[in-house]
Amino acid sequence: MSLLTGTQLAKSYGPDDVFAGVTVSIAQGARVGLVGPNGSGKTSLLRLLAGLDDPSRGLVQRAKGVRVGYLPQEAALYSEGTLWEEMLTAFDDLRAHEAELAELEAAMADASRHDEVLAKYGELQHQFEIDGGYEYEIKIKQVLDGLNFEPGEYHKSVEILSGGQKTRALLGRLLLESPDLLILDEPTNHLDIHAVEWLEQWIGEWGGAAIIVSHDRYFLDQAVGLIWEMQFGAVSEYHGNYSAYLLQRADRHARQLAEYETRQEHVAKEQDYIRRNIAGQNTKQAQGRRRRLERMLREPTAQHPEDQRMFKPGEAQTIKLRIATDLRSGDRVIETHALAVGYRDDAALPGKILFRAPDVLLWREECAALIGPNGAGKTTFLKTLLGGIPPLAGSVKLGSNVKVGYFAQAHEGLHPERTAMEEILSVKEMPPGKVRDYLAKFLFTGDDVFKPVSVLSGGERGRVALAKLALEGANLLLLDEPTNHLDIPSQEILEAVLADFPGTILLVSHDRYLIDALATQIWSVDTERGELEVFKGDWSEYVRWKEEDSRFKAQDSKLKTQDSKTKAAKSDVKSREAVKHQKAEERKRAARLSEVEKQIAALEARLAELARDLEQAGGADHARVVTLGEEYAYVEHNLATHLAEWETLAG
C-alpha cells in the first residue's frame, strides 16, 4: 500500500527546469535515501512531496489520513516556550486525556456520581495506558538525550537556542510525533557520531516510512533499503542501501555505455552504407536506411525512452582534485607527551582542561581519525598541534621536515573580502587564465571566480579551501570536517584522493564512511573521563572492540550485582523464617513466570492472526482495517507489558 505517490512531477523556476517526468511512490514502512549532486533538485522534490510547494506539472497524491513530518536543512523553529514544552506539544492529545482523567478523579469524590464516573474513568484510563500516557515523559528524555541535549538545557527557551540546536529540537519533536511518513532533509547535520548512531537505531526500530536526504554515506547504509538517485533532471531507483547502490550504479553505467558503443558502431556502418549507395543502384535502400537512421538519432522522448541509448551516459559534474607532495617527512610525524588540551580565559589562570592525552605517536603515511562529541575539544587539539593554542601541560612535537596543510572546519584561513581568484593567488602566483582553469576543476566558472568569500555558500567555501590545500604541497594534512557541505560525488573523490596521498593525515570527522576507508588509528575523546583514548586499528575493528568492551562491562556489572545478592542471601540464611519466605517467593515467581510465558505465547499468536487479517483486508474494508488496527495496537501493548514483566521475573 502506497502512502504517497508523485506522478510525472516537474519543477521549474522561471525558464529553468530543475527536473521533469519524475514518478515515485512510497510504500508503508519504506526507508528511502535520496542522493544526488548539490543543485540537482533534491530539496525541491522533498518540498513537493511534503505538500509545501506545488509542482509545475504532475500530481502528488496521499493515502487518506496520512500524517507527514518534514525536517528542513535549517529549521525555522519558532516557540515562546522552553525546549521541554516544545517536546510536550507532540503529546497534546495525550495530555488532554490526562487532564480529563484528573477531572474525573476529582469528580469521584462526589458519592452520588462515583459509580458512573468510575466506569468512564476506567475506560479512559485503559485507553490512556495503551496510547503510552504513562511513558511520554520518558520518551521525551530518551529523544533529547539521544540528540545530545543536556538535562540543564531542557528548560531553556527555544528562542535562545542556536540554529543547530533548533534543528535538533525540531527533529526531536518530529520523532516524538511519530508521523506515518518522515521527510528528512540532512537530518545528521549538527549531530555528532553518537547522536547519528542513536538516530540510526531509532529509525531501525520505528515502524513508519521515511525519505531521507543525506550526505552521510554510512548513515544511509544503516538506515535505508532503497535509493533514489536524482541526476540530470530525473530519478533512478536502486534497491538496497548505499553500498548496494554503488555496485548497481557502476553496473548500470557500464551496461548503458556498452549499449551506446554498440549503437554507435551500428550508426557508423549505416552511415557508411548510405554514403556509398545514395547515388548508385541501391539508392532506394540507402534512402530508406537514412530515414530510419534519422528517426533513431532524434532526441529521446517519453514515448521512445529506448532512444536514450543513442546518447552517451552522462556523468555528474564533480570536482577534479589532486593532493600531492614531493616532500618526505621523518618517520615520526606527531608525538605528544603528558599533554593536556584546553584554553586559558586569562593568562593568569591555569585554564580549563578539556582532556588529557596519553603519549601518542603518529607514523609517516598513517591516518589517525580524531572523534568525539561536539565541544569535546577536537578543533582545540588541532590548534594545539599547530601552535596556535599552547598546551595547558605537557608537550607536542612535530617530526623533521614536516610541512603542515590545515583545512579548518569554519574555513578561518579564508579572507571574507578576497575573491576565489585572490585566495588561489595567495598560495601560488600564476597567470589569471591558469587560475580560472584551476578553479574550474573545483566547479567555479564564469564570474563565480570573482565572487568574494563572504557571499559563497558553505560548500563553495569548502571547495576554495580544498583548492588552496591542494597547491600547498604539504606532507601532513590536518583536516577538520573536510566533507562538511560536500555532496556525495565530491566526498567520493576526496576519499579516493586522500587514500592515494603519500603523506600523513590527522582527520577530524563525523563521516564514518570516510574514517572506515582511511583510518589506521582511532583517537576518541572520552568527555566523561576527560581523556583521549587511542585505538590502533581501523574503524570496523574499533566498533567491534567497543561492542566487546560494552558487553564485558555489562557482564562485569551483572556479576557484581549477583555477588552482592549472594552475600545478602548468605546473611539472610541465618534466619529460618527469612529462608522460608524466600523459598515461598521463589515458588510464586516461578509460577508467575510460567503463567506469563503462556500469556506471551497466546498474545504472539493473536498478533500473527491479526497481521494476516490486516494483510487480507487490504484497503477494501476501511472499517474492518481500523478495528483490526486498534486491536493490533492493544495486543501489541499488552505483549510489551508481559515481556517487560517476563524480563523482570527471568532476571
C-alpha positions as CSV (number, residue, x, y, z in Angstrom):
1,M,0.0,0.0,0.0
2,S,1.4,3.4,-1.0
3,L,1.4,6.2,1.5
4,L,2.3,8.8,-1.1
5,T,2.7,8.8,-4.9
6,G,4.1,11.5,-7.2
7,T,3.3,11.2,-10.9
8,Q,5.1,12.9,-13.7
9,L,6.4,15.6,-11.4
10,A,8.2,18.6,-12.8
11,K,9.6,21.7,-11.1
12,S,10.7,24.9,-12.9
13,Y,11.9,28.2,-11.7
14,G,11.2,30.7,-14.5
15,P,12.7,29.3,-17.7
16,D,14.9,26.8,-15.8
17,D,13.7,23.2,-15.4
18,V,15.0,21.6,-12.2
19,F,13.5,18.2,-13.0
20,A,10.7,16.7,-15.1
21,G,8.8,13.5,-15.6
22,V,9.6,12.2,-12.1
23,T,7.3,9.4,-10.8
24,V,7.9,8.0,-7.3
25,S,6.0,6.0,-4.7
26,I,6.5,5.5,-1.0
27,A,5.2,2.2,0.4
28,Q,4.2,1.8,4.0
29,G,7.3,1.2,6.1
30,A,9.7,2.0,3.3
31,R,13.1,3.7,4.0
32,V,14.3,5.7,1.0
33,G,17.6,7.5,0.7
34,L,17.5,10.4,-1.9
35,V,21.0,11.1,-3.2
36,G,22.5,13.3,-6.0
37,P,24.8,16.2,-6.6
38,N,24.2,19.6,-5.0
39,G,21.7,21.6,-7.1
40,S,20.1,18.5,-8.6
41,G,16.7,19.3,-7.1
42,K,16.6,17.0,-4.0
43,T,15.2,19.6,-1.6
44,S,12.7,20.8,-4.3
45,L,11.4,17.3,-4.7
46,L,11.1,16.8,-0.9
47,R,9.1,20.0,-0.6
48,L,6.7,18.9,-3.3
49,L,6.2,15.5,-1.6
50,A,5.7,17.3,1.8
51,G,3.0,19.5,0.2
52,L,4.9,22.7,0.9
53,D,5.3,23.6,-2.8
54,D,3.2,22.9,-5.9
55,P,4.7,21.1,-8.8
56,S,4.9,22.9,-12.1
57,R,3.4,19.8,-13.7
58,G,2.3,16.5,-12.3
59,L,0.4,15.3,-9.3
60,V,1.2,14.3,-5.7
61,Q,-1.4,12.0,-4.0
62,R,-1.5,10.9,-0.4
63,A,-3.4,8.0,1.1
64,K,-6.3,9.1,3.3
65,G,-5.3,10.3,6.8
66,V,-1.6,10.0,6.2
67,R,0.4,12.2,8.6
68,V,3.7,13.7,7.2
69,G,6.5,15.2,9.2
70,Y,9.1,17.4,7.4
71,L,12.5,18.5,8.6
72,P,14.2,21.2,6.5
73,Q,18.0,21.5,6.4
74,E,17.9,24.6,8.6
75,A,14.9,24.5,10.9
76,A,12.9,27.7,11.5
77,L,11.6,26.7,14.9
78,Y,9.6,29.5,16.5
79,S,8.3,29.0,20.0
80,E,7.9,31.1,23.1
81,G,8.2,28.1,25.3
82,T,11.1,26.0,26.6
83,L,12.7,23.0,24.9
84,W,10.8,20.7,27.2
85,E,7.5,22.5,26.5
86,E,8.1,22.2,22.7
87,M,8.6,18.4,23.1
88,L,5.4,18.2,25.1
89,T,3.4,19.6,22.1
90,A,3.9,16.2,20.4
91,F,1.6,14.7,23.0
92,D,-1.1,17.4,23.1
93,D,-3.9,14.8,22.7
94,L,-2.5,12.5,25.4
95,R,-2.1,15.4,27.8
96,A,-5.7,16.4,27.1
97,H,-6.8,12.9,28.1
98,E,-4.5,13.2,31.2
99,A,-6.3,16.4,32.2
100,E,-9.6,14.7,31.7
101,L,-8.5,11.9,34.0
102,A,-7.6,14.4,36.6
103,E,-11.0,16.0,36.4
104,L,-12.7,12.5,36.7
105,E,-10.5,11.7,39.8
106,A,-11.8,14.9,41.4
107,A,-15.4,14.1,40.4
108,M,-15.2,10.7,42.1
109,A,-15.2,12.4,45.4
110,D,-19.0,13.0,44.8
111,A,-20.5,9.8,46.2
112,S,-23.7,10.3,44.1
113,R,-21.7,10.1,40.9
114,H,-19.0,7.7,42.0
115,D,-20.1,4.6,40.1
116,E,-20.9,6.5,36.9
117,V,-17.6,8.4,36.9
118,L,-15.6,5.3,37.9
119,A,-16.8,3.4,34.8
120,K,-15.9,6.3,32.5
121,Y,-12.6,6.8,34.3
122,G,-11.7,3.1,33.9
123,E,-12.4,3.2,30.1
124,L,-10.4,6.4,29.6
125,Q,-7.5,5.2,31.8
126,H,-7.3,2.0,29.8
127,Q,-7.0,3.8,26.5
128,F,-4.6,6.3,28.1
129,E,-2.3,3.5,29.1
130,I,-2.5,1.9,25.6
131,D,-1.6,5.2,24.0
132,G,1.5,5.5,26.1
133,G,0.2,8.0,28.6
134,Y,2.4,6.9,31.4
135,E,5.5,6.8,29.2
136,Y,5.6,10.0,27.2
137,E,7.9,11.9,29.6
138,I,10.4,9.0,29.5
139,K,10.2,9.1,25.7
140,I,11.0,12.8,25.7
141,K,14.0,12.3,27.9
142,Q,15.3,9.4,25.7
143,V,14.9,11.5,22.5
144,L,16.6,14.6,23.9
145,D,19.4,12.6,25.4
146,G,19.9,10.8,22.1
147,L,20.1,14.1,20.2
148,N,22.8,15.3,22.7
149,F,20.7,17.8,24.7
150,E,21.9,18.0,28.3
151,P,19.3,18.0,31.2
152,G,20.3,21.5,32.0
153,E,19.1,22.6,28.5
154,Y,15.6,21.1,28.9
155,H,14.2,24.3,30.4
156,K,16.0,26.8,28.2
157,S,13.8,29.0,26.0
158,V,13.7,27.8,22.4
159,E,14.3,31.4,21.3
160,I,17.9,31.4,22.7
161,L,18.9,28.1,21.2
162,S,21.5,28.1,18.4
163,G,20.5,27.3,14.8
164,G,21.9,23.8,15.1
165,Q,20.1,23.2,18.4
166,K,16.8,24.4,16.9
167,T,17.2,21.9,14.0
168,R,17.8,19.1,16.5
169,A,14.9,20.3,18.6
170,L,12.6,20.1,15.6
171,L,13.9,16.7,14.7
172,G,13.2,15.5,18.2
173,R,9.6,16.8,18.1
174,L,9.0,15.1,14.8
175,L,10.4,11.8,16.1
176,L,8.1,12.1,19.1
177,E,5.1,12.9,16.9
178,S,5.8,9.6,15.0
179,P,4.0,10.5,11.7
180,D,3.3,7.9,9.1
181,L,5.9,9.4,6.8
182,L,9.0,11.3,7.8
183,I,10.7,13.5,5.2
184,L,14.1,14.5,6.5
185,D,16.5,16.9,4.6
186,E,20.0,16.3,6.0
187,P,19.0,15.1,9.5
188,T,22.5,14.3,10.5
189,N,23.7,17.9,10.2
190,H,24.6,19.2,13.7
191,L,24.8,15.7,15.1
192,D,28.0,14.0,16.3
193,I,28.7,10.3,15.8
194,H,27.0,9.2,19.0
195,A,23.8,11.1,18.1
196,V,23.8,9.8,14.5
197,E,24.2,6.2,15.7
198,W,21.3,6.8,18.1
199,L,19.2,8.1,15.2
200,E,20.1,5.1,13.1
201,Q,18.8,2.8,15.9
202,W,15.7,4.8,16.3
203,I,14.8,4.7,12.6
204,G,15.6,0.9,12.5
205,E,13.1,0.3,15.4
206,W,10.5,2.7,14.1
207,G,7.5,1.3,12.1
208,G,6.8,4.3,9.8
209,A,8.2,5.3,6.4
210,A,10.9,7.8,5.7
211,I,12.5,9.7,2.8
212,I,16.0,10.9,3.8
213,V,18.3,13.2,2.0
214,S,21.8,12.8,3.5
215,H,25.4,13.2,2.5
216,D,26.3,10.7,5.3
217,R,27.0,7.6,3.4
218,Y,27.5,5.4,6.5
219,F,24.1,6.6,7.8
220,L,22.4,5.7,4.5
221,D,24.0,2.2,4.7
222,Q,22.4,1.7,8.1
223,A,19.1,3.5,7.7
224,V,17.6,2.9,4.2
225,G,16.7,0.0,2.0
226,L,16.0,1.9,-1.2
227,I,18.0,4.6,-3.0
228,W,16.6,7.3,-5.3
229,E,19.4,8.9,-7.4
230,M,18.5,12.3,-8.6
231,Q,20.6,13.4,-11.6
232,F,20.2,15.2,-14.9
233,G,16.6,16.1,-14.0
234,A,15.4,12.5,-13.4
235,V,15.2,10.0,-10.6
236,S,16.5,6.4,-10.9
237,E,15.7,3.8,-8.3
238,Y,18.1,1.2,-6.8
239,H,17.2,-1.5,-4.3
240,G,19.3,-1.8,-1.2
241,N,21.4,0.5,0.9
242,Y,24.1,3.0,-0.2
243,S,26.8,0.3,-0.7
244,A,24.4,-1.8,-2.8
245,Y,23.5,1.3,-4.8
246,L,27.2,1.9,-5.6
247,L,27.6,-1.5,-7.1
248,Q,24.3,-1.3,-9.1
249,R,25.1,2.2,-10.3
250,A,28.5,1.1,-11.7
251,D,26.9,-2.0,-13.3
252,R,24.1,0.1,-14.9
253,H,26.5,2.7,-16.2
254,A,28.8,0.1,-17.7
255,R,25.7,-1.6,-19.4
256,Q,24.5,1.8,-20.7
257,L,27.9,2.6,-22.0
258,A,28.2,-0.8,-23.8
259,E,24.7,-0.2,-25.4
260,Y,25.8,3.3,-26.5
261,E,29.0,2.0,-28.1
262,T,27.2,-0.9,-29.8
263,R,24.7,1.6,-31.3
264,Q,27.5,3.9,-32.3
265,E,29.1,1.1,-34.3
266,H,25.7,0.4,-35.9
267,V,25.3,4.1,-36.8
268,A,28.8,4.2,-38.3
269,K,28.1,1.2,-40.5
270,E,24.7,2.6,-41.7
271,Q,26.3,6.0,-42.5
272,D,29.0,4.3,-44.5
273,Y,26.4,2.2,-46.5
274,I,24.3,5.4,-47.2
275,R,27.4,7.3,-48.3
276,R,28.4,4.6,-50.7
277,N,25.0,3.8,-52.2
278,I,22.9,7.0,-52.0
279,A,23.7,7.8,-55.7
280,G,24.1,4.3,-57.0
281,Q,22.0,1.3,-58.0
282,N,20.9,0.8,-54.3
283,T,19.7,4.4,-53.8
284,K,16.2,3.4,-52.6
285,Q,17.7,1.1,-49.9
286,A,20.1,3.9,-48.9
287,Q,17.3,6.4,-48.7
288,G,15.2,4.0,-46.5
289,R,18.2,3.4,-44.2
290,R,18.8,7.2,-44.0
291,R,15.1,7.8,-42.9
292,R,15.4,5.0,-40.2
293,L,18.7,6.4,-39.0
294,E,17.3,9.9,-38.7
295,R,14.4,8.6,-36.6
296,M,16.8,6.7,-34.4
297,L,19.0,9.8,-34.0
298,R,16.3,12.1,-32.8
299,E,16.2,13.3,-29.2
300,P,14.9,10.8,-26.8
301,T,11.3,11.3,-25.7
302,A,8.9,9.8,-23.1
303,Q,7.2,7.9,-26.0
304,H,10.6,6.5,-27.1
305,P,12.8,6.1,-24.0
306,E,14.9,3.4,-25.8
307,D,16.3,6.2,-27.9
308,Q,18.3,7.3,-24.8
309,R,20.8,4.6,-25.8
310,M,21.8,6.9,-28.7
311,F,23.3,9.3,-26.2
312,K,26.4,8.7,-24.1
313,P,25.5,8.1,-20.4
314,G,26.0,11.3,-18.5
315,E,28.3,11.8,-15.6
316,A,27.8,14.3,-12.8
317,Q,30.0,17.4,-12.8
318,T,32.3,16.9,-9.9
319,I,35.5,18.5,-8.5
320,K,38.8,17.4,-10.0
321,L,41.1,17.2,-7.0
322,R,44.7,16.1,-6.7
323,I,46.6,16.5,-3.4
324,A,50.3,15.5,-3.7
325,T,53.6,16.3,-2.1
326,D,57.2,15.8,-3.1
327,L,58.5,16.5,0.4
328,R,59.3,13.4,2.5
329,S,58.9,13.9,6.3
330,G,60.7,11.9,9.0
331,D,59.1,8.7,10.1
332,R,57.8,10.1,13.5
333,V,55.4,12.8,12.4
334,I,53.3,13.7,15.5
335,E,54.4,13.0,19.1
336,T,52.8,14.2,22.4
337,H,54.0,13.8,26.0
338,A,51.7,14.2,29.0
339,L,49.6,16.6,27.0
340,A,46.7,18.5,28.5
341,V,44.4,20.2,25.9
342,G,42.4,23.3,26.8
343,Y,42.4,27.0,26.8
344,R,43.1,29.9,29.1
345,D,40.4,32.6,29.6
346,D,43.1,34.7,31.3
347,A,46.8,34.4,31.2
348,A,46.9,34.5,35.0
349,L,44.6,31.5,35.3
350,P,45.5,27.8,34.9
351,G,42.8,27.4,32.3
352,K,40.2,24.8,31.7
353,I,41.4,21.3,30.7
354,L,39.2,19.7,28.0
355,F,41.0,16.4,28.0
356,R,44.4,14.8,28.7
357,A,46.1,12.7,26.0
358,P,48.4,9.7,26.5
359,D,51.8,9.8,24.8
360,V,50.7,9.3,21.2
361,L,52.8,8.7,18.1
362,L,51.6,9.0,14.5
363,W,53.9,7.5,11.9
364,R,54.5,8.7,8.4
365,E,51.8,7.6,5.9
366,E,49.4,6.7,8.7
367,C,45.9,8.3,9.1
368,A,44.5,8.9,12.6
369,A,40.8,9.8,12.9
370,L,40.0,12.1,15.9
371,I,36.4,11.6,17.0
372,G,34.3,12.7,19.9
373,P,31.2,14.7,20.8
374,N,30.7,18.3,19.6
375,G,32.5,20.6,22.0
376,A,34.9,17.9,23.2
377,G,37.9,19.9,22.1
378,K,38.9,18.3,18.8
379,T,39.5,21.6,17.0
380,T,41.3,22.9,20.1
381,F,43.6,19.8,19.8
382,L,44.4,20.6,16.2
383,K,45.2,24.2,17.0
384,T,47.4,23.0,19.8
385,L,49.4,20.8,17.4
386,L,49.7,23.9,15.1
387,G,51.0,26.0,18.0
388,G,48.0,28.4,17.9
389,I,46.9,27.4,21.4
390,P,49.6,26.5,23.9
391,P,49.2,23.2,25.8
392,L,48.0,23.5,29.4
393,A,50.5,20.8,30.3
394,G,52.9,18.5,28.5
395,S,54.3,19.0,25.0
396,V,53.7,18.5,21.3
397,K,56.4,17.7,18.8
398,L,56.2,17.6,15.0
399,G,58.7,15.4,13.2
400,S,61.6,16.6,11.0
401,N,60.8,18.0,7.5
402,V,57.1,18.2,8.3
403,K,55.1,20.7,6.3
404,V,51.5,21.1,7.6
405,G,48.4,21.7,5.5
406,Y,45.4,22.7,7.6
407,F,41.7,22.5,6.5
408,A,39.7,24.4,9.1
409,Q,36.1,23.5,9.7
410,A,34.9,27.1,9.8
411,H,37.4,28.0,7.0
412,E,39.1,30.6,9.1
413,G,42.0,30.6,6.6
414,L,39.8,32.3,4.0
415,H,39.6,36.1,4.0
416,P,36.0,37.3,3.6
417,E,36.9,40.2,1.4
418,R,39.0,38.2,-1.0
419,T,37.7,36.6,-4.2
420,A,38.1,33.0,-5.1
421,M,40.9,34.0,-7.5
422,E,42.7,36.1,-4.9
423,E,42.6,33.2,-2.5
424,I,44.4,30.9,-5.0
425,L,46.9,33.6,-5.8
426,S,47.7,34.0,-2.1
427,V,49.1,30.4,-2.3
428,K,50.7,30.4,-5.7
429,E,51.4,33.0,-8.4
430,M,50.1,32.1,-11.8
431,P,48.5,33.9,-14.8
432,P,44.8,34.8,-14.5
433,G,43.9,32.3,-17.2
434,K,45.5,29.4,-15.4
435,V,43.8,30.5,-12.1
436,R,40.4,30.3,-13.9
437,D,41.3,26.9,-15.4
438,Y,42.4,25.7,-12.0
439,L,39.2,26.9,-10.2
440,A,37.1,25.3,-13.0
441,K,38.3,22.0,-11.6
442,F,36.5,23.0,-8.4
443,L,33.3,23.9,-10.2
444,F,34.0,27.7,-10.3
445,T,33.2,29.0,-13.8
446,G,32.4,32.4,-15.4
447,D,32.0,35.3,-12.9
448,D,32.0,32.9,-10.0
449,V,35.8,33.3,-9.7
450,F,35.3,37.0,-8.8
451,K,32.8,36.4,-6.0
452,P,34.1,37.4,-2.6
453,V,34.4,34.6,0.0
454,S,31.8,36.4,2.2
455,V,29.0,35.6,-0.3
456,L,29.9,32.0,-1.0
457,S,27.9,29.1,0.4
458,G,29.4,26.6,2.9
459,G,30.0,24.1,0.1
460,E,31.7,26.7,-2.1
461,R,34.0,27.9,0.7
462,G,34.9,24.3,1.3
463,R,35.9,23.9,-2.3
464,V,38.0,27.0,-2.2
465,A,39.8,25.7,0.9
466,L,40.4,22.4,-0.8
467,A,41.7,24.1,-3.9
468,K,44.2,26.1,-1.7
469,L,45.2,22.9,0.2
470,A,46.0,21.1,-3.0
471,L,48.5,23.8,-4.0
472,E,50.4,23.8,-0.7
473,G,52.4,20.6,-1.2
474,A,52.1,19.7,2.5
475,N,53.1,16.2,3.7
476,L,51.0,16.4,6.9
477,L,47.3,17.2,6.5
478,L,45.2,18.3,9.5
479,L,41.6,18.1,8.2
480,D,38.8,19.4,10.4
481,E,35.5,18.1,9.0
482,P,36.6,18.2,5.3
483,T,33.4,16.6,4.0
484,N,31.0,19.2,5.5
485,H,28.8,20.7,2.8
486,L,30.3,18.4,0.1
487,D,27.8,16.4,-1.9
488,I,28.3,12.6,-2.2
489,P,30.1,12.6,-5.6
490,S,32.6,15.2,-4.2
491,Q,33.0,13.1,-1.0
492,E,33.8,10.0,-3.1
493,I,36.5,11.9,-5.0
494,L,38.0,13.4,-1.8
495,E,38.1,9.9,-0.2
496,A,39.9,8.5,-3.3
497,V,42.4,11.4,-3.3
498,L,43.2,11.0,0.4
499,A,43.6,7.3,0.1
500,D,46.4,7.9,-2.5
501,F,48.0,10.8,-0.6
502,P,51.7,9.9,0.1
503,G,51.9,11.8,3.3
504,T,50.3,11.6,6.8
505,I,46.8,12.6,7.8
506,L,45.1,13.6,11.0
507,L,41.3,13.7,10.3
508,V,38.6,15.2,12.5
509,S,35.3,13.9,11.1
510,H,31.8,12.6,11.8
511,D,31.9,10.9,8.4
512,R,32.3,7.2,9.4
513,Y,32.4,6.1,5.8
514,L,35.5,8.3,5.2
515,I,37.0,7.1,8.5
516,D,36.4,3.5,7.7
517,A,38.1,3.9,4.3
518,L,41.2,5.8,5.6
519,A,42.0,5.5,9.3
520,T,44.7,3.3,10.7
521,Q,44.3,4.7,14.2
522,I,41.2,6.0,16.1
523,W,41.7,8.7,18.7
524,S,38.5,9.1,20.7
525,V,37.8,11.9,23.2
526,D,36.0,10.5,26.3
527,T,34.4,13.6,27.8
528,E,33.2,11.8,30.9
529,R,36.8,10.8,31.9
530,G,38.4,13.8,30.2
531,E,40.9,11.6,28.3
532,L,41.9,10.8,24.8
533,E,41.5,7.1,24.1
534,V,43.9,5.7,21.4
535,F,42.9,2.6,19.4
536,K,45.4,1.2,16.9
537,G,43.3,-0.2,14.1
538,D,40.6,0.8,11.6
539,W,37.1,1.9,12.2
540,S,35.5,-1.6,11.8
541,E,37.9,-3.0,14.3
542,Y,37.3,-0.1,16.7
543,V,33.5,-0.7,16.5
544,R,33.9,-4.4,17.3
545,W,36.2,-3.5,20.2
546,K,33.8,-1.0,21.6
547,E,30.9,-3.6,21.4
548,E,33.0,-6.2,23.1
549,D,34.1,-3.7,25.8
550,S,30.4,-2.7,26.4
551,R,29.5,-6.4,26.7
552,F,32.4,-7.0,29.1
553,K,31.3,-4.0,31.3
554,A,27.7,-5.2,31.3
555,Q,28.7,-8.7,32.3
556,D,31.1,-7.3,35.0
557,S,28.3,-5.2,36.4
558,K,25.9,-8.2,36.4
559,L,28.5,-10.3,38.2
560,K,29.0,-7.6,40.8
561,T,25.2,-7.4,41.3
562,Q,24.9,-11.2,41.6
563,D,27.8,-11.2,44.1
564,S,26.0,-8.6,46.2
565,K,22.8,-10.7,46.0
566,T,24.7,-13.8,47.1
567,K,26.2,-12.0,50.1
568,A,22.9,-10.7,51.1
569,A,21.3,-14.2,50.7
570,K,24.0,-15.8,52.9
571,S,23.2,-13.2,55.6
572,D,19.5,-14.0,55.3
573,V,20.1,-17.7,55.7
574,K,20.8,-17.1,59.3
575,S,17.1,-16.6,59.8
576,R,14.9,-19.7,59.1
577,E,11.9,-17.5,58.6
578,A,13.7,-15.5,56.0
579,V,14.7,-18.6,54.2
580,K,11.1,-19.9,54.2
581,H,9.8,-16.6,53.0
582,Q,12.5,-16.5,50.2
583,K,11.5,-20.0,49.0
584,A,7.9,-19.1,49.0
585,E,8.6,-16.0,46.9
586,E,10.7,-18.1,44.5
587,R,7.8,-20.6,44.1
588,K,5.5,-17.7,43.4
589,R,7.9,-16.2,41.0
590,A,8.3,-19.5,39.1
591,A,4.6,-20.0,38.9
592,R,4.0,-16.4,37.7
593,L,6.9,-16.8,35.2
594,S,5.2,-19.9,33.7
595,E,1.9,-18.1,33.6
596,V,3.4,-15.1,31.9
597,E,5.2,-17.3,29.3
598,K,1.8,-18.9,28.4
599,Q,0.2,-15.5,28.1
600,I,3.1,-14.2,25.9
601,A,2.7,-17.2,23.6
602,A,-1.1,-16.6,23.2
603,L,-0.5,-12.8,22.6
604,E,2.1,-13.5,19.9
605,A,-0.2,-16.0,18.2
606,R,-3.0,-13.4,18.2
607,L,-0.7,-10.8,16.8
608,A,0.2,-13.1,14.0
609,E,-3.5,-13.7,13.3
610,L,-4.2,-10.0,13.3
611,A,-1.3,-9.3,10.9
612,R,-2.7,-11.9,8.5
613,D,-6.2,-10.4,8.8
614,L,-4.9,-6.9,8.2
615,E,-3.0,-8.1,5.1
616,Q,-6.1,-9.8,3.7
617,A,-8.3,-6.9,4.5
618,G,-6.1,-4.5,2.5
619,G,-7.8,-1.2,1.7
620,A,-11.1,-2.8,0.6
621,D,-12.8,-2.6,4.1
622,H,-11.7,0.5,5.8
623,A,-13.9,0.0,8.9
624,R,-12.5,-3.5,9.4
625,V,-8.9,-2.3,8.9
626,V,-9.5,0.3,11.6
627,T,-11.0,-2.2,14.0
628,L,-8.2,-4.7,13.4
629,G,-5.6,-2.0,13.8
630,E,-7.0,-0.9,17.1
631,E,-7.0,-4.5,18.4
632,Y,-3.4,-5.0,17.0
633,A,-2.2,-1.9,18.9
634,Y,-3.9,-3.1,22.1
635,V,-2.5,-6.7,21.8
636,E,0.9,-5.3,21.0
637,H,0.9,-3.0,24.1
638,N,-0.3,-5.9,26.2
639,L,2.5,-8.1,24.8
640,A,5.1,-5.4,25.6
641,T,3.8,-5.2,29.2
642,H,4.0,-9.0,29.6
643,L,7.5,-9.1,28.0
644,A,8.7,-6.4,30.5
645,E,7.3,-8.5,33.4
646,W,8.9,-11.6,32.0
647,E,12.3,-9.9,31.8
648,T,11.9,-8.8,35.4
649,L,10.9,-12.3,36.6
650,A,13.6,-14.1,34.5
651,G,16.3,-11.7,35.7
